[in-house]
Amino acid sequence: MTAKRKIYLINLSFLTVFCLGIIFGVLPLLAEIKKSSEDLRFQKRAFNLFQNQLTDLENFQKDYSSYQSTLEKIKKSFVSPDVPIRFIEFLEKEARESEIEIEIFPLTFSSPQSDSWKSTGFRIFVGGPFSNCLRFLERLEQSSYLVEIFQLNIERMGEKGQRRFESLSPGDVIFNISLKTFSGETPDEKEK
């Protein structure tokens, strides 16, 4: 073999070893560096998100006392499904102030699956002059309680006919109100 050929052969084998080194050494190393940098970016975003949540929590803890009165008002807006005494007392008080008669009955209904809160139903009959019954209804809708009126029937009292309330005079009306109140519990919390 000539010296020229030996140089070509040595250069070719050195070039082959160099290319194999790049293929099996450098390219996997570059792929690993790329993967590590993506992991680092993901961890950095997760860390920033965690820091923001931590800052929000610290701010909430600092301002909790200012939120407490609002939270108490919200809590009082719900009606206890087991003992709705406060709500019934509210209805009776509003009826007295509106100068009408009232009868309250529990109402059983099936809540749709789409309801986010557990609810309790009531059927309320109020009787008296139309304007007084309307005032009662407005006070009920504007109260702090979370209520939904889903049925309202109005019946005018005539000279004859059966009367639910004995003290009503002809021309008075009876409002038959079906409503549901919300308890502040989700259906899942009730089952626990």
matplotlib code that plots the C-alpha trace (Angstrom):
import matplotlib.pyplot as plt

x = [0.0, 1.2, 1.6, -1.2, -3.6, -2.7, -3.4, -6.8, -7.6, -6.6, -8.6, -11.6, -11.5, -11.0, -13.9, -16.1, -15.2, -15.9, -19.3, -20.2, -19.2, -21.4, -24.4, -24.1, -22.6, -23.5, -27.1, -28.5, -26.8, -28.5, -31.9, -31.4, -30.5, -33.7, -35.8, -34.3, -34.8, -38.5, -38.9, -37.2, -39.6, -42.6, -41.3, -40.7, -44.3, -45.6, -43.5, -44.8, -48.4, -47.8, -46.3, -49.3, -51.7, -49.6, -49.7, -53.5, -53.9, -51.8, -53.9, -57.1, -55.8, -54.9, -58.3, -60.3, -61.7, -63.2, -64.7, -66.1, -69.2, -70.0, -69.6, -72.0, -74.6, -74.3, -74.6, -77.8, -79.2, -79.5, -82.4, -81.7, -83.5, -83.9, -85.1, -86.3, -87.7, -85.9, -87.4, -90.9, -90.7, -89.7, -92.7, -95.1, -93.5, -93.8, -97.5, -98.3, -96.6, -98.5, -101.7, -102.6, -103.3, -100.8, -100.6, -97.3, -97.0, -93.9, -93.7, -92.1, -90.7, -87.9, -85.0, -83.5, -80.0, -78.8, -79.5, -76.2, -77.7, -79.9, -83.3, -86.5, -89.9, -92.8, -96.4, -97.6, -101.2, -101.6, -104.9, -106.1, -106.4, -104.5, -102.1, -101.2, -100.5, -98.4, -96.4, -95.8, -94.6, -92.3, -90.8, -90.3, -88.4, -86.3, -85.5, -82.0, -83.1, -82.3, -85.7, -87.1, -90.8, -91.7, -95.5, -97.9, -101.7, -104.1, -107.7, -110.2, -112.8, -116.5, -119.7, -120.0, -117.5, -115.2, -112.8, -109.4, -109.3, -112.4, -111.7, -111.4, -114.1, -115.4, -112.9, -109.9, -107.4, -105.5, -102.0, -101.0, -97.2, -94.9, -91.3, -88.0, -85.3, -81.7, -79.6, -76.1, -75.2, -74.5, -76.3, -72.9, -72.4, -75.9, -75.0, -71.8]
y = [0.0, 3.4, 6.2, 8.2, 5.3, 4.8, 8.5, 8.2, 5.0, 6.6, 9.8, 7.7, 5.6, 8.7, 10.4, 7.2, 7.1, 10.9, 10.5, 7.5, 9.5, 12.4, 10.0, 8.0, 10.5, 14.1, 13.7, 11.8, 14.4, 17.2, 15.4, 15.0, 18.7, 19.6, 17.4, 18.8, 22.4, 21.6, 20.0, 23.1, 25.4, 23.4, 23.4, 27.1, 27.7, 25.4, 27.2, 30.6, 29.4, 28.0, 31.3, 33.2, 30.9, 31.3, 35.1, 35.0, 32.8, 35.2, 38.2, 36.3, 35.5, 39.2, 40.4, 37.6, 39.8, 42.2, 39.2, 37.7, 40.0, 39.2, 35.5, 35.7, 37.5, 34.7, 32.1, 33.7, 33.6, 29.8, 28.0, 24.9, 22.0, 20.1, 23.0, 26.0, 27.8, 31.1, 31.2, 30.3, 33.0, 35.5, 34.6, 34.9, 38.3, 39.6, 38.4, 40.3, 43.5, 43.2, 42.6, 39.4, 35.8, 33.0, 29.2, 27.4, 23.8, 21.8, 20.9, 17.7, 17.9, 16.2, 18.5, 18.3, 16.8, 20.2, 21.9, 22.9, 23.3, 21.1, 22.7, 22.6, 23.3, 25.3, 25.9, 29.2, 30.5, 34.2, 35.9, 39.5, 42.6, 42.3, 45.2, 43.7, 40.2, 41.8, 43.7, 40.4, 38.8, 41.7, 41.5, 37.8, 38.3, 41.1, 39.3, 38.1, 34.5, 32.6, 31.6, 30.7, 31.0, 28.4, 28.6, 31.4, 31.2, 34.0, 33.4, 36.2, 35.6, 36.0, 36.3, 32.5, 29.8, 28.0, 30.1, 29.0, 32.0, 32.8, 36.5, 37.3, 39.4, 39.3, 40.9, 39.8, 37.4, 34.3, 33.8, 30.2, 30.3, 27.4, 28.1, 26.4, 27.6, 26.7, 25.2, 26.0, 22.3, 20.6, 17.3, 15.5, 17.0, 15.8, 12.2, 12.3]
z = [0.0, -0.9, 1.6, -0.2, 0.2, 3.8, 4.5, 2.7, 4.6, 8.0, 7.2, 6.1, 9.3, 11.4, 9.7, 10.2, 13.9, 14.1, 12.4, 14.6, 17.7, 16.6, 15.8, 19.0, 21.4, 20.5, 19.1, 22.1, 24.3, 22.4, 22.6, 26.4, 26.7, 24.7, 26.9, 30.1, 29.0, 28.2, 31.7, 33.2, 31.4, 32.6, 36.2, 36.0, 34.8, 37.6, 40.1, 38.9, 39.1, 42.6, 43.7, 42.3, 44.2, 47.3, 47.0, 46.4, 49.5, 51.6, 50.4, 51.2, 54.7, 55.2, 54.0, 55.6, 58.3, 55.7, 53.9, 57.0, 57.2, 53.6, 54.2, 57.2, 55.0, 52.4, 55.1, 56.4, 52.9, 53.0, 54.6, 56.7, 55.0, 58.3, 60.5, 58.4, 61.5, 60.7, 57.2, 58.4, 61.1, 58.4, 56.3, 59.2, 60.2, 56.6, 56.5, 59.7, 58.4, 55.1, 57.0, 55.3, 56.4, 55.7, 55.7, 55.0, 54.0, 53.1, 49.5, 48.1, 44.6, 42.7, 42.1, 38.7, 38.4, 37.1, 40.4, 42.0, 45.5, 47.7, 47.9, 50.0, 48.8, 50.4, 49.3, 50.8, 50.7, 51.5, 51.5, 51.8, 49.6, 46.3, 47.1, 50.5, 48.9, 46.2, 48.9, 50.6, 47.4, 46.7, 50.2, 49.7, 46.4, 47.8, 51.0, 51.8, 51.4, 48.3, 47.0, 43.6, 43.0, 40.4, 40.5, 41.4, 41.2, 42.1, 43.0, 43.6, 46.3, 45.2, 47.3, 47.3, 47.2, 49.5, 51.4, 52.8, 55.2, 57.1, 57.6, 53.8, 52.3, 48.7, 46.4, 48.3, 46.7, 47.6, 46.3, 46.0, 45.9, 45.3, 46.0, 46.7, 49.0, 48.8, 51.7, 50.7, 50.5, 47.2, 46.5, 47.0, 50.5, 51.6, 50.8, 52.9]

ax = plt.figure().add_subplot(projection="3d")
ax.plot(x, y, z, "-o")
ax.set_aspect("equal")
plt.show()
